[in-house]
Amino acid sequence: GKDIVQFANAVKISSPSIDKKVCTGTHAKGSAHGTPTGYDADVSSDGKTAQCSGFNAEQQGETFSKFAEVLKLKEGKNWPTGWQRKSGSTKEVVAPNSNAKAVAKDLVDLNRDEKTIVA
C-alpha cells in the first residue's frame, strides 16, 4: 500500500491532469448498491465506494491521489482489493485484487505522452 501512495502523490505533483484520469471512472463499479460518487475507506454510506473507478458516472474530483489518501492505502486498507456497499450496512469485495487491476487499466488507457510522464 505504501508504494502505491507514493506513486499516486508523484503523479499528482508531476501531472495533475493525469491524476484526474486514474481511479475516476466507471469500469470497475461491479454491482454496487446505489450510485457511488465518492470514496470512503469504510464504505459507511450509500454513494461511497472503496473501489478505484467504481463510480456510477465519471468523477474527476475523485482523483488518483485522493483515492490513495481517503482509502487509507498507506495503512494497508483497501489495497490491492476494493470494497463496495452491497445493501444496508453490508459491504462486499468487488473482486480479488480489484483496486490493483483498476489502477493498472487506467494507467494502460493513458496516451503515450502521459505514460512517459508517469514512468
C-alpha positions as CSV (number, residue, x, y, z in Angstrom):
1,G,0.0,0.0,0.0
2,K,2.8,2.5,0.8
3,D,4.3,2.2,-2.7
4,I,1.0,3.0,-4.4
5,V,0.5,6.0,-2.2
6,Q,4.0,7.4,-3.1
7,F,3.3,6.7,-6.7
8,A,-0.1,8.5,-6.6
9,N,1.5,11.5,-4.9
10,A,4.2,11.6,-7.6
11,V,1.5,11.6,-10.3
12,K,-0.3,14.4,-8.5
13,I,2.8,16.5,-8.4
14,S,4.1,15.8,-11.9
15,S,0.8,15.9,-13.7
16,P,-2.5,17.0,-12.1
17,S,-4.3,16.2,-15.4
18,I,-3.2,12.6,-15.2
19,D,-4.2,12.5,-11.5
20,K,-7.7,13.3,-12.7
21,K,-7.7,10.3,-15.2
22,V,-6.8,7.5,-12.8
23,C,-9.5,6.0,-10.5
24,T,-12.2,8.4,-11.7
25,G,-14.1,6.2,-14.0
26,T,-16.9,3.5,-14.0
27,H,-15.3,0.4,-15.4
28,A,-14.8,-1.3,-12.0
29,K,-18.2,-0.5,-10.5
30,G,-19.3,-4.0,-10.1
31,S,-22.8,-4.5,-8.6
32,A,-22.5,-1.7,-6.0
33,H,-25.7,-0.6,-4.2
34,G,-26.8,2.9,-5.0
35,T,-24.8,5.3,-7.2
36,P,-21.3,5.7,-5.9
37,T,-19.9,9.3,-6.4
38,G,-17.2,9.5,-3.7
39,Y,-14.6,7.5,-1.8
40,D,-14.9,6.2,1.8
41,A,-12.4,3.8,3.4
42,D,-15.1,2.0,5.3
43,V,-17.9,2.3,2.7
44,S,-20.1,3.6,5.5
45,S,-22.9,5.1,3.5
46,D,-24.7,4.8,0.1
47,G,-23.0,6.9,-2.6
48,K,-19.5,5.9,-1.4
49,T,-17.1,3.3,-2.6
50,A,-13.6,1.9,-1.8
51,Q,-13.0,0.8,-5.4
52,C,-10.8,2.6,-7.9
53,S,-13.0,3.6,-10.9
54,G,-16.0,2.1,-9.1
55,F,-18.3,5.1,-9.7
56,N,-21.8,5.3,-11.3
57,A,-20.5,8.1,-13.6
58,E,-17.1,9.7,-14.1
59,Q,-15.9,11.7,-11.1
60,Q,-12.9,13.9,-12.0
61,G,-13.0,15.4,-8.5
62,E,-12.1,12.0,-7.0
63,T,-8.5,11.8,-8.2
64,F,-5.9,9.1,-8.0
65,S,-4.1,10.8,-5.2
66,K,-7.4,11.3,-3.3
67,F,-8.2,7.6,-3.8
68,A,-4.9,6.7,-2.2
69,E,-5.3,9.1,0.7
70,V,-9.0,8.7,1.5
71,L,-9.0,4.9,1.3
72,K,-6.0,4.8,3.7
73,L,-3.9,2.7,1.4
74,K,-0.8,3.8,3.4
75,E,-2.3,2.0,6.4
76,G,-2.8,-1.2,4.4
77,K,-6.5,-0.8,3.9
78,N,-8.3,-1.4,0.6
79,W,-5.2,-2.5,-1.3
80,P,-5.0,-4.4,-3.5
81,T,-8.7,-5.3,-3.2
82,G,-11.6,-2.8,-3.1
83,W,-14.9,-2.9,-1.4
84,Q,-18.4,-1.7,-2.3
85,R,-21.6,-1.3,-0.5
86,K,-24.0,-4.2,-1.1
87,S,-27.1,-3.1,0.8
88,G,-27.9,-1.7,4.2
89,S,-24.7,-1.6,6.1
90,T,-23.2,-4.6,4.4
91,K,-20.1,-4.3,2.2
92,E,-18.6,-6.8,-0.2
93,V,-15.4,-7.4,-2.0
94,V,-15.6,-6.2,-5.6
95,A,-13.2,-8.9,-6.9
96,P,-9.8,-10.2,-5.8
97,N,-7.1,-7.5,-6.5
98,S,-9.8,-5.2,-7.9
99,N,-8.1,-2.0,-7.0
100,A,-4.8,-3.0,-8.3
101,K,-6.4,-4.2,-11.6
102,A,-8.4,-1.0,-11.9
103,V,-5.4,1.3,-11.4
104,A,-3.5,-0.8,-14.0
105,K,-6.3,-0.5,-16.5
106,D,-6.5,3.3,-16.0
107,L,-2.7,3.6,-16.5
108,V,-2.7,1.4,-19.6
109,D,-5.5,3.6,-21.0
110,L,-3.3,6.8,-20.8
111,N,-1.9,8.1,-24.1
112,R,1.7,7.6,-25.0
113,D,2.9,11.0,-23.7
114,E,1.0,10.6,-20.4
115,K,2.6,7.1,-19.9
116,T,6.0,8.7,-20.4
117,I,5.2,11.3,-17.7
118,V,4.2,8.7,-15.2
119,A,7.1,6.4,-16.0
